[in-house]
Amino acid sequence: ILQLARMEPNLTVEERFLTMSEVIAASEQNRLVEAFGAGTAAVVTPIEKLHFQGNDIVIPATGKWTQQFWNDLTDIQYGRKQGPEGWSVPV
């Protein structure tokens, strides 16, 4: 996903650890616009809520980038789109 994200001209990618304080602040300031988990079986799965210390942090689910990365990844997996070099090999 990070490699696909870095190919997007309108997206700045930063890879680092986040603290829950940062997540809470972003939510309170309406800067937490979407979140997703990714993995081999999950592909890209939206996260609509985090529960932390008895409080729910609601996140708008299936935003623009969640959908875009899901589309890109499944298109690559099913051969509808060429992925980054070395991602797919004919068998």
Phi and psi restraints in degrees (value plus and minus 20) as a CYANA .aco file:
   2 LEU   PHI     -80.5   -40.5
   2 LEU   PSI     -59.4   -19.4
   3 GLN   PHI     -85.5   -45.5
   3 GLN   PSI     -62.2   -22.2
   4 LEU   PHI     -84.0   -44.0
   4 LEU   PSI     -61.9   -21.9
   5 ALA   PHI     -82.2   -42.2
   5 ALA   PSI     -59.9   -19.9
   6 ARG   PHI     -87.4   -47.4
   6 ARG   PSI     -37.7     2.3
   7 MET   PHI    -104.4   -64.4
   7 MET   PSI     -30.3     9.7
   8 GLU   PHI    -103.9   -63.9
   8 GLU   PSI     100.3   140.3
   9 PRO   PHI     -88.0   -48.0
   9 PRO   PSI     -44.1    -4.1
  10 ASN   PHI    -121.0   -81.0
  10 ASN   PSI       1.9    41.9
  11 LEU   PHI    -153.4  -113.4
  11 LEU   PSI     109.0   149.0
  12 THR   PHI    -117.7   -77.7
  12 THR   PSI     106.7   146.7
  13 VAL   PHI    -126.1   -86.1
  13 VAL   PSI     109.8   149.8
  14 GLU   PHI    -153.5  -113.5
  14 GLU   PSI     104.2   144.2
  15 GLU   PHI    -126.9   -86.9
  15 GLU   PSI      92.4   132.4
  16 ARG   PHI    -184.0  -144.0
  16 ARG   PSI     148.2   188.2
  17 PHE   PHI     -97.9   -57.9
  17 PHE   PSI     121.4   161.4
  18 LEU   PHI    -128.7   -88.7
  18 LEU   PSI     128.3   168.3
  19 THR   PHI    -116.8   -76.8
  19 THR   PSI     137.8   177.8
  20 MET   PHI     -84.8   -44.8
  20 MET   PSI     -50.6   -10.6
  21 SER   PHI     -79.9   -39.9
  21 SER   PSI     -60.7   -20.7
  22 GLU   PHI     -85.6   -45.6
  22 GLU   PSI     -61.2   -21.2
  23 VAL   PHI     -84.8   -44.8
  23 VAL   PSI     -65.2   -25.2
  24 ILE   PHI     -82.2   -42.2
  24 ILE   PSI     -66.0   -26.0
  25 ALA   PHI     -81.3   -41.3
  25 ALA   PSI     -63.7   -23.7
  26 ALA   PHI     -81.8   -41.8
  26 ALA   PSI     -59.8   -19.8
  27 SER   PHI     -84.8   -44.8
  27 SER   PSI     -66.3   -26.3
  28 GLU   PHI     -84.0   -44.0
  28 GLU   PSI     -48.6    -8.6
  29 GLN   PHI    -116.0   -76.0
  29 GLN   PSI     -10.3    29.7
  30 ASN   PHI      37.7    77.7
  30 ASN   PSI      12.4    52.4
  31 ARG   PHI    -122.1   -82.1
  31 ARG   PSI     -27.7    12.3
  32 LEU   PHI    -108.8   -68.8
  32 LEU   PSI      71.8   111.8
  33 VAL   PHI    -113.7   -73.7
  33 VAL   PSI     -43.8    -3.8
  34 GLU   PHI    -190.5  -150.5
  34 GLU   PSI     142.0   182.0
  35 ALA   PHI    -171.7  -131.7
  35 ALA   PSI     129.6   169.6
  36 PHE   PHI    -172.0  -132.0
  36 PHE   PSI     138.8   178.8
  37 GLY   PHI    -128.4   -88.4
  37 GLY   PSI     132.6   172.6
  38 ALA   PHI    -159.9  -119.9
  38 ALA   PSI     127.6   167.6
  39 GLY   PHI    -194.9  -154.9
  39 GLY   PSI     155.1   195.1
  40 THR   PHI     -78.4   -38.4
  40 THR   PSI     -70.6   -30.6
  41 ALA   PHI    -103.4   -63.4
  41 ALA   PSI     -53.0   -13.0
  42 ALA   PHI     -98.5   -58.5
  42 ALA   PSI     -38.0     2.0
  43 VAL   PHI      37.4    77.4
  43 VAL   PSI    -121.4   -81.4
  44 VAL   PHI    -156.4  -116.4
  44 VAL   PSI      99.4   139.4
  45 THR   PHI    -142.3  -102.3
  45 THR   PSI     104.3   144.3
  46 PRO   PHI     -86.3   -46.3
  46 PRO   PSI     128.0   168.0
  47 ILE   PHI    -130.8   -90.8
  47 ILE   PSI     101.8   141.8
  48 GLU   PHI    -126.4   -86.4
  48 GLU   PSI     -27.7    12.3
  49 LYS   PHI    -180.7  -140.7
  49 LYS   PSI     119.7   159.7
  50 LEU   PHI    -137.1   -97.1
  50 LEU   PSI     116.4   156.4
  51 HIS   PHI    -129.4   -89.4
  51 HIS   PSI     100.9   140.9
  52 PHE   PHI    -160.8  -120.8
  52 PHE   PSI     103.3   143.3
  53 GLN   PHI      28.6    68.6
  53 GLN   PSI      27.1    67.1
  54 GLY   PHI      61.6   101.6
  54 GLY   PSI     -18.2    21.8
  55 ASN   PHI    -141.1  -101.1
  55 ASN   PSI     125.3   165.3
  56 ASP   PHI    -116.7   -76.7
  56 ASP   PSI     113.7   153.7
  57 ILE   PHI    -127.9   -87.9
  57 ILE   PSI      89.1   129.1
  58 VAL   PHI    -105.4   -65.4
  58 VAL   PSI     114.3   154.3
  59 ILE   PHI    -144.0  -104.0
  59 ILE   PSI     110.3   150.3
  60 PRO   PHI     -78.2   -38.2
  60 PRO   PSI     101.7   141.7
  61 ALA   PHI    -107.5   -67.5
  61 ALA   PSI     134.0   174.0
  62 THR   PHI      29.5    69.5
  62 THR   PSI      43.7    83.7
  63 GLY   PHI    -101.0   -61.0
  63 GLY   PSI    -194.6  -154.6
  64 LYS   PHI     -73.8   -33.8
  64 LYS   PSI     -69.8   -29.8
  65 TRP   PHI     -95.3   -55.3
  65 TRP   PSI     -56.5   -16.5
  66 THR   PHI     -76.8   -36.8
  66 THR   PSI     -69.8   -29.8
  67 GLN   PHI     -84.4   -44.4
  67 GLN   PSI     -62.3   -22.3
  68 GLN   PHI     -81.6   -41.6
  68 GLN   PSI     -65.9   -25.9
  69 PHE   PHI     -89.7   -49.7
  69 PHE   PSI     -55.0   -15.0
  70 TRP   PHI     -82.7   -42.7
  70 TRP   PSI     -67.6   -27.6
  71 ASN   PHI     -79.9   -39.9
  71 ASN   PSI     -68.8   -28.8
  72 ASP   PHI     -80.0   -40.0
  72 ASP   PSI     -67.8   -27.8
  73 LEU   PHI     -86.0   -46.0
  73 LEU   PSI     -64.9   -24.9
  74 THR   PHI     -89.3   -49.3
  74 THR   PSI     -54.1   -14.1
  75 ASP   PHI     -82.7   -42.7
  75 ASP   PSI     -59.8   -19.8
  76 ILE   PHI     -87.0   -47.0
  76 ILE   PSI     -65.2   -25.2
  77 GLN   PHI     -80.2   -40.2
  77 GLN   PSI     -57.4   -17.4
  78 TYR   PHI    -115.5   -75.5
  78 TYR   PSI     -12.2    27.8
  79 GLY   PHI      56.1    96.1
  79 GLY   PSI      -5.8    34.2
  80 ARG   PHI    -102.8   -62.8
  80 ARG   PSI     -34.3     5.7
  81 LYS   PHI    -166.3  -126.3
  81 LYS   PSI     124.0   164.0
  82 GLN   PHI     -97.4   -57.4
  82 GLN   PSI     108.0   148.0
  83 GLY   PHI    -110.0   -70.0
  83 GLY   PSI     159.0   199.0
  84 PRO   PHI     -76.4   -36.4
  84 PRO   PSI     134.3   174.3
  85 GLU   PHI     -70.3   -30.3
  85 GLU   PSI     107.8   147.8
  86 GLY   PHI      67.5   107.5
  86 GLY   PSI     -21.3    18.7
  87 TRP   PHI     -95.5   -55.5
  87 TRP   PSI     -55.6   -15.6
  88 SER   PHI    -147.0  -107.0
  88 SER   PSI     122.7   162.7
  89 VAL   PHI    -153.5  -113.5
  89 VAL   PSI     119.8   159.8
  90 PRO   PHI     -86.0   -46.0
  90 PRO   PSI     121.8   161.8
